[in-house]
Amino acid sequence: MAERRKYSKKYCKYCEQKVDFLDYKNPSKFKFSLSERYKIMPRRLTGNCKKHQVMVENAIKRARAAAIIPYVADRKKVIDNPFADFR
């Protein structure tokens, strides 16, 4: 039989920091939940809890509507660090 890999349990970063609200104007807070092509990463990859994942999704969608972050990254225009201008 093949051995199963044992992965450590992923913990919610926002629960550890005791975050109550995510502001869409500060994308450095939720940049861990975006891929390099600005897609929203699922809970199983980030380890976020349900409450904070919903808050992250809403903040990202509001930031996209306000043109703070782009909807998608262009395949031909590769960005080394998309969050270099955010602190």
C-alpha positions in Angstrom: 0.0 0.0 0.0 1.1 3.5 -0.7 1.8 5.6 2.3 -0.3 8.7 2.7 1.4 12.0 3.1 0.6 13.8 6.3 0.3 17.5 6.0 0.1 19.9 8.9 -3.2 21.5 9.5 -3.5 24.9 7.9 -4.6 27.7 10.3 -6.4 30.9 9.5 -4.0 33.8 9.4 -6.7 36.2 10.2 -7.9 34.3 13.3 -4.3 34.3 14.6 -4.1 38.1 14.1 -7.6 38.5 15.5 -8.9 40.5 12.5 -12.5 41.7 12.9 -12.8 43.6 9.6 -10.8 43.6 6.3 -10.7 47.0 4.6 -10.7 46.9 0.8 -8.4 50.0 0.7 -5.5 48.0 2.2 -4.7 45.2 -0.2 -1.5 44.2 1.7 -3.8 42.5 4.2 -5.4 40.1 1.8 -2.6 39.7 -0.7 -2.0 36.2 0.7 -5.4 35.1 -0.6 -4.6 36.2 -4.2 -2.6 34.2 -6.7 0.0 35.7 -8.9 -2.6 36.2 -11.6 -5.0 37.9 -9.1 -7.4 35.0 -8.7 -9.0 34.4 -5.3 -7.5 31.3 -3.8 -9.8 28.8 -2.2 -10.0 28.0 1.5 -8.4 24.6 1.1 -5.2 26.3 -0.1 -5.0 29.3 2.1 -6.4 27.7 5.3 -8.8 30.5 6.0 -11.9 29.9 8.1 -15.3 30.4 6.5 -15.9 33.7 8.2 -12.6 35.3 7.1 -12.8 33.8 3.6 -16.1 35.5 3.0 -14.6 38.8 4.3 -11.5 38.4 2.0 -13.7 37.7 -1.0 -15.9 40.7 -0.4 -12.8 42.9 0.2 -11.2 41.7 -3.0 -14.4 42.2 -5.0 -14.7 45.8 -3.7 -11.1 46.5 -4.4 -11.5 45.3 -8.0 -14.6 47.5 -8.4 -12.7 50.5 -7.1 -9.7 49.7 -9.5 -7.3 49.2 -6.6 -6.3 45.7 -7.9 -6.9 44.4 -11.4 -9.5 41.7 -12.3 -7.0 39.5 -14.1 -3.3 39.7 -15.0 -2.3 39.5 -18.6 -0.4 36.4 -19.7 2.0 38.4 -21.9 2.7 41.1 -19.4 4.4 39.2 -16.5 4.7 41.0 -13.2 7.6 40.0 -10.9 5.9 41.2 -7.7 2.4 42.5 -8.1 2.3 43.9 -4.6 5.6 45.8 -4.7 3.9 49.2 -4.4 1.8 48.1 -1.4 3.2 48.0 2.1 
